């Protein structure tokens, strides 16, 4: 809309006034009136809306009061086109960057919610798999029923063609059937499978595989093996040092019931602390005390009490020159083979 005034007679016709502006015949489309009694509306000259013409010519900007008008979309579209082309009054226009909204959340407290798990498999990477003790009876019941059904109707050997990603059943070295997932097929004689309820892997012949009966699929009971990594520690990259850690963990917690608490998320799996089921001692902290691993110094405020406890234990192991610290603090020499990260 624009402000204008003129001298001359006004002839109202359905909210439209016909008048003369200078030597031109004009049409005024009135939409409202302000407190001073002035008409507010649109000026048309020979069928041309003057407000739209000014905006299209990059000589004027759209006022917010036009939002209630039928011409608003046309005006906004014209203004955007001129602004994009940076014409005339828009020549020096710079779009304001959108401010990123940062949501500030209060630092949470560390939650210690230990729950019973059964450790079924430990990998060379020191990642390990657990089963939830609370659903253990469901798995036992499913396996018992599945094996009884398979015994009654054995699968035809060699009838199953494995494909990567398929869920199936596999006959393990103990000649019992377990639920599995095909990870890789090299040949009929070399099929890589992952046992979804226990976390172990094996390369088997396709003759030891069969289609999983629908009643025992993951829709009936989800895969029970869950992957985890120990929190607050760095595992040495040196093969001998790493092997010592793995041997220690296998000896201490594999095939045993422990208590587990999720501490923070990781790239591939949750990082957790594990306690021995009887003594409640922290497994990861014991590894630090024995000088078998280094501390992963987390920065989260709510984890600092745990980090401090781990660091104090690391200092004691260094002073006693235990295992990886037997030659002193190798980190000063940037010994990459130990996997130290600054």
Backbone torsions as a table, in degrees:
resi	resn	phi	psi	omega
1	UNK	NA	152.1	178.6
2	UNK	-131.2	155.2	176.1
3	UNK	-90.9	137.5	177.1
4	UNK	-158.1	162.2	175.6
5	UNK	-146.9	156.3	179.2
6	UNK	-155.0	164.4	176.3
7	UNK	-108.5	132.0	177.5
8	UNK	150.8	168.8	-178.5
9	UNK	-72.9	146.7	175.8
10	UNK	-113.0	128.7	-179.1
11	UNK	-116.9	100.6	-177.0
12	UNK	-71.9	136.4	174.9
13	UNK	-143.0	99.3	178.9
14	UNK	53.3	47.2	178.8
15	UNK	82.1	3.8	179.3
16	UNK	-118.4	129.9	179.2
17	UNK	-108.1	136.6	175.1
18	UNK	-102.3	131.2	-177.7
19	UNK	-151.4	-179.4	175.6
20	UNK	-120.2	134.8	177.5
21	UNK	-119.1	104.2	-171.2
22	UNK	66.6	-125.8	-179.3
23	UNK	-97.5	4.3	-175.4
24	UNK	-103.4	143.8	171.9
25	UNK	-84.1	126.8	-177.1
26	UNK	-126.4	165.2	178.4
27	UNK	-128.5	129.3	-178.1
28	UNK	-111.6	119.5	178.2
29	UNK	-98.6	108.3	-174.8
30	UNK	-90.0	131.3	177.3
31	UNK	-108.1	-33.9	180.0
32	UNK	-160.0	-174.8	-179.9
33	UNK	-139.4	138.8	-179.5
34	UNK	-86.2	-179.0	-174.9
35	UNK	-64.8	-24.8	-179.4
36	UNK	-85.0	-0.1	179.8
37	UNK	89.7	10.4	178.8
38	UNK	-84.0	138.8	176.5
39	UNK	-73.9	143.0	174.5
40	UNK	-120.3	123.1	-176.9
41	UNK	-173.7	-149.4	-172.0
42	UNK	-126.1	139.1	179.8
43	UNK	-103.5	122.6	179.2
44	UNK	-112.8	128.7	177.3
45	UNK	-119.6	114.2	-178.4
46	UNK	51.3	43.2	176.8
47	UNK	83.2	-1.5	-178.6
48	UNK	-99.1	125.0	175.4
49	UNK	-75.2	112.7	-173.4
50	UNK	-63.5	-35.0	-179.7
51	UNK	-64.0	-44.9	178.9
52	UNK	-64.6	-39.8	-179.7
53	UNK	-62.7	-40.9	179.7
54	UNK	-66.5	-40.1	179.0
55	UNK	-68.6	-42.6	178.5
56	UNK	-62.6	-29.9	179.5
57	UNK	-87.0	7.4	179.2
58	UNK	59.5	35.0	179.0
59	UNK	-109.6	-6.4	-178.1
60	UNK	-152.6	159.5	178.0
61	UNK	-110.7	158.4	179.9
62	UNK	-79.2	129.3	177.9
63	UNK	-87.5	148.5	-175.3
64	UNK	-63.5	-22.7	-179.1
65	UNK	-68.1	-13.0	-180.0
66	UNK	-76.5	-6.9	-177.1
67	UNK	-59.4	-28.2	-176.8
68	UNK	-87.3	0.7	-174.4
69	UNK	-95.2	156.9	176.7
70	UNK	-70.3	-15.9	-178.7
71	UNK	-92.5	1.4	-171.4
72	UNK	-60.3	-48.7	-178.8
73	UNK	-60.5	-39.4	179.2
74	UNK	-64.7	-41.6	179.6
75	UNK	-64.8	-46.6	-178.5
76	UNK	-63.2	-41.8	179.0
77	UNK	-61.7	-41.7	179.5
78	UNK	-66.7	-41.2	-179.7
79	UNK	-64.3	-43.3	-179.7
80	UNK	-62.0	-39.1	179.8
81	UNK	-63.9	-43.0	179.1
82	UNK	-68.5	-37.7	-179.9
83	UNK	-65.9	-40.2	178.5
84	UNK	-64.3	-35.6	179.4
85	UNK	-84.1	-8.2	-178.4
86	UNK	54.0	52.1	179.9
87	UNK	-90.6	140.8	170.4
88	UNK	46.7	-110.3	-174.7
89	UNK	-65.7	-12.0	179.0
90	UNK	-100.9	9.5	-173.8
91	UNK	-58.8	-37.6	-176.8
92	UNK	-106.6	19.1	-176.4
93	UNK	-72.7	132.4	175.2
94	UNK	-125.9	123.3	-178.5
95	UNK	-67.5	132.1	-179.9
96	UNK	-70.9	132.2	179.2
97	UNK	-64.6	144.7	178.0
98	UNK	-73.6	123.1	-178.9
99	UNK	-73.3	129.1	179.0
100	UNK	-75.2	128.2	179.1
101	UNK	-86.3	119.1	179.7
102	UNK	-103.4	116.3	179.7
103	UNK	-87.7	119.2	-179.0
104	UNK	-92.4	120.6	178.5
105	UNK	-112.1	147.5	179.0
106	UNK	-67.5	141.5	179.8
107	UNK	-64.9	124.0	-178.3
108	UNK	-78.4	160.6	175.2
109	UNK	-85.0	152.9	174.5
110	UNK	-65.9	132.3	-179.8
111	UNK	-101.1	121.8	177.1
112	UNK	-105.8	94.0	-178.2
113	UNK	-123.8	72.8	-175.5
114	UNK	-72.8	135.3	178.3
115	UNK	-130.3	151.8	-176.5
116	UNK	-74.0	132.5	176.9
117	UNK	-135.8	160.6	175.8
118	UNK	-113.7	120.3	-177.7
119	UNK	-81.6	116.9	-173.9
120	UNK	-103.6	-28.1	-175.0
121	UNK	-153.2	139.9	176.1
122	UNK	-125.1	126.7	-175.8
123	UNK	-92.1	165.5	178.3
124	UNK	-64.5	-23.2	178.1
125	UNK	-79.1	-3.3	-175.4
126	UNK	74.3	7.5	165.7
127	UNK	-73.9	153.2	-178.0
128	UNK	-143.8	162.0	-178.0
129	UNK	-116.5	142.0	179.7
130	UNK	-131.7	157.5	169.9
131	UNK	-112.6	144.2	176.0
132	UNK	-75.9	123.5	-178.2
133	UNK	-59.9	-33.9	-176.5
134	UNK	-64.3	-28.7	179.6
135	UNK	-103.7	8.7	-178.2
136	UNK	-60.8	-38.6	-179.1
137	UNK	-66.6	-33.2	177.8
138	UNK	-65.3	-40.6	179.0
139	UNK	-65.8	-43.8	179.5
140	UNK	-59.5	-43.8	180.0
141	UNK	-64.4	-42.8	179.9
142	UNK	-63.2	-45.4	-178.3
143	UNK	-63.5	-40.5	-179.3
144	UNK	-63.9	-45.7	-179.9
145	UNK	-67.2	-40.7	-179.4
146	UNK	-63.0	-45.0	-177.8
147	UNK	-67.2	-33.7	178.0
148	UNK	-66.6	-40.4	179.4
149	UNK	-67.1	-41.3	179.9
150	UNK	-65.8	-38.1	179.1
151	UNK	-65.0	-34.9	-179.9
152	UNK	-74.1	-34.7	179.5
153	UNK	-134.0	80.1	-176.7
154	UNK	-63.0	141.2	176.7
155	UNK	-67.7	149.7	178.3
156	UNK	-73.3	121.4	-176.6
157	UNK	-61.4	129.3	178.1
158	UNK	84.6	1.1	-178.1
159	UNK	-82.6	-14.2	-177.0
160	UNK	-96.4	127.8	177.1
161	UNK	-105.1	102.2	-175.6
162	UNK	-68.9	143.3	174.5
163	UNK	-131.6	145.1	-178.0
164	UNK	-56.6	130.1	178.8
165	UNK	95.2	-13.1	-179.2
166	UNK	-70.7	144.4	168.0
167	UNK	-90.4	140.2	-176.8
168	UNK	-151.4	-171.9	168.6
169	UNK	-118.8	145.1	-176.8
170	UNK	-131.6	140.6	177.5
171	UNK	-89.5	114.3	-176.3
172	UNK	-78.2	179.1	-178.1
173	UNK	-61.5	-23.3	178.6
174	UNK	-85.2	7.8	179.9
175	UNK	65.2	20.6	173.9
176	UNK	-104.0	151.4	179.4
177	UNK	-89.3	137.9	178.4
178	UNK	-134.7	155.5	175.5
179	UNK	-74.3	141.2	-176.2
180	UNK	-148.4	170.1	174.0
181	UNK	-129.6	135.2	179.5
182	UNK	-77.6	122.0	-180.0
183	UNK	-99.5	-29.3	-177.7
184	UNK	-162.8	142.2	176.4
185	UNK	-121.3	106.2	177.0
186	UNK	-83.8	-41.1	179.7
187	UNK	-166.1	169.8	176.8
188	UNK	-56.3	-26.8	-178.7
189	UNK	-89.3	-13.5	-177.7
190	UNK	-131.4	91.2	178.5
191	UNK	-116.4	123.1	179.9
192	UNK	-87.1	122.9	-179.1
193	UNK	-124.7	153.2	177.1
194	UNK	-119.9	123.2	-179.5
195	UNK	-81.0	107.0	-166.4
196	UNK	-69.5	-16.2	-179.3
197	UNK	-100.6	-6.6	-175.9
198	UNK	-130.1	-23.4	175.8
199	UNK	91.5	-2.4	179.2
200	UNK	-89.8	161.0	-178.0
201	UNK	-123.8	156.8	-179.1
202	UNK	-157.3	151.8	172.6
203	UNK	-106.4	120.0	-175.1
204	UNK	-131.1	168.2	172.8
205	UNK	-81.1	148.6	179.2
206	UNK	-62.0	-18.3	178.6
207	UNK	-70.4	-14.2	178.1
208	UNK	-100.0	14.6	179.2
209	UNK	-119.7	155.9	177.2
210	UNK	-154.6	162.4	177.9
211	UNK	-66.4	141.3	-179.3
212	UNK	-78.4	129.1	176.6
213	UNK	-59.8	134.0	-176.1
214	UNK	-52.4	-33.5	-177.2
215	UNK	-68.4	-12.0	-176.3
216	UNK	-120.3	19.4	-179.9
217	UNK	-75.0	177.2	179.2
218	UNK	-69.1	-11.8	174.0
219	UNK	-72.0	-30.5	178.1
220	UNK	-77.7	-45.5	177.6
221	UNK	-146.7	123.0	-179.1
222	UNK	-60.6	157.1	175.4
223	UNK	-54.8	132.6	-171.7
224	UNK	-92.9	-16.2	179.8
225	UNK	-86.0	123.1	-179.8
226	UNK	-118.2	131.4	-176.6
227	UNK	-83.6	141.0	178.2
228	UNK	-144.1	165.9	172.4
229	UNK	-134.5	152.8	179.3
230	UNK	-72.8	135.0	-179.6
231	UNK	-81.8	155.3	171.4
232	UNK	69.9	9.7	-178.4
233	UNK	-128.1	154.6	170.3
234	UNK	-115.3	129.3	-179.1
235	UNK	-91.4	130.4	179.5
236	UNK	-58.3	144.4	177.4
237	UNK	-84.9	-19.0	176.6
238	UNK	-58.8	128.1	-172.9
239	UNK	-59.1	-44.8	-178.7
240	UNK	-66.5	-42.8	-180.0
241	UNK	-65.2	-41.0	178.8
242	UNK	-64.9	-42.0	179.8
243	UNK	-60.2	-37.1	177.9
244	UNK	-61.8	-41.3	-179.7
245	UNK	-65.5	-47.7	-178.6
246	UNK	-60.6	-44.9	179.5
247	UNK	-59.3	-40.2	-178.7
248	UNK	-65.4	-44.2	-179.2
249	UNK	-67.2	-43.8	178.9
250	UNK	-58.9	-43.6	-178.9
251	UNK	-64.7	-36.3	-172.1
252	UNK	-85.7	-41.1	-169.5
253	UNK	-129.5	-10.7	-179.0
254	UNK	-65.3	138.2	-178.6
255	UNK	60.1	36.2	176.9
256	UNK	-137.9	159.3	179.5
257	UNK	-89.8	130.5	-179.5
258	UNK	-131.7	-179.9	174.5
259	UNK	-112.9	135.2	-174.2
260	UNK	-129.8	141.0	176.4
261	UNK	-131.8	130.2	176.9
262	UNK	-77.8	124.3	-177.4
263	UNK	-98.8	-44.0	179.2
264	UNK	-164.9	166.8	-178.2
265	UNK	-81.6	152.5	175.3
266	UNK	-123.7	179.1	-177.8
267	UNK	-64.6	-38.1	-176.4
268	UNK	-119.3	-18.0	-178.0
269	UNK	-162.6	163.7	177.5
270	UNK	-66.3	147.3	174.4
271	UNK	-101.1	131.8	-169.8
272	UNK	-133.2	162.1	166.4
273	UNK	-105.3	143.1	-178.9
274	UNK	-120.2	133.9	174.7
275	UNK	-113.6	144.2	173.5
276	UNK	-62.2	141.5	-176.2
277	UNK	-63.7	-30.5	-176.1
278	UNK	-93.4	-51.3	-174.3
279	UNK	-88.3	-17.4	-176.0
280	UNK	66.6	14.1	176.4
281	UNK	-69.5	146.9	-180.0
282	UNK	-79.7	119.0	-177.0
283	UNK	-62.1	-47.8	-179.4
284	UNK	-64.0	-40.9	178.9
285	UNK	-64.0	-36.5	177.0
286	UNK	-63.1	-37.1	177.8
287	UNK	-63.9	-38.6	177.8
288	UNK	-65.8	-43.9	-178.7
289	UNK	-62.0	-32.8	-178.7
290	UNK	-86.0	0.4	178.1
291	UNK	71.4	28.3	-179.2
292	UNK	-94.1	-22.4	-179.3
293	UNK	-139.1	168.3	175.7
294	UNK	-105.8	167.2	-179.1
295	UNK	-90.9	133.7	171.8
296	UNK	-91.0	106.8	-173.2
297	UNK	-78.8	100.5	177.5
298	UNK	-78.2	149.7	-176.4
299	UNK	-99.7	-12.7	-176.9
300	UNK	-60.1	134.0	-175.2
301	UNK	-61.4	-40.0	-175.2
302	UNK	-73.7	-7.2	179.5
303	UNK	-103.1	0.1	-171.4
304	UNK	-64.7	-31.0	178.4
305	UNK	-63.7	-42.9	178.3
306	UNK	-67.7	-43.2	-179.6
307	UNK	-60.2	-42.3	-179.9
308	UNK	-62.4	-41.7	178.7
309	UNK	-62.7	-41.9	178.5
310	UNK	-65.8	-43.7	-179.1
311	UNK	-63.7	-39.6	178.0
312	UNK	-62.3	-39.8	178.4
313	UNK	-67.8	-35.1	178.2
314	UNK	-65.5	-40.9	178.9
315	UNK	-62.5	-37.8	178.5
316	UNK	-65.9	-40.6	178.8
317	UNK	-66.1	-38.4	178.1
318	UNK	-65.2	-43.1	-179.5
319	UNK	-62.6	-34.7	-179.8
320	UNK	-86.8	-2.0	-179.6
321	UNK	52.7	50.3	-179.6
322	UNK	-85.8	132.4	172.6
323	UNK	47.8	-109.7	-174.0
324	UNK	-65.2	-14.4	-179.6
325	UNK	-99.4	11.3	-173.7
326	UNK	-63.8	-22.8	177.2
327	UNK	-104.8	16.4	-178.8
328	UNK	97.2	-165.6	-178.0
329	UNK	-83.8	93.8	-177.3
330	UNK	-65.7	-16.7	-176.4
331	UNK	-64.8	-24.4	178.3
332	UNK	-64.7	-23.4	178.9
333	UNK	-98.8	9.1	-179.9
334	UNK	53.6	51.0	-177.7
335	UNK	-75.6	94.1	-176.4
336	UNK	-61.9	-28.8	-176.0
337	UNK	-64.1	-17.4	177.5
338	UNK	-90.8	-3.0	176.4
339	UNK	73.5	26.0	-178.5
340	UNK	-74.3	133.8	177.3
341	UNK	-115.3	125.5	176.0
342	UNK	-77.5	NA	NA
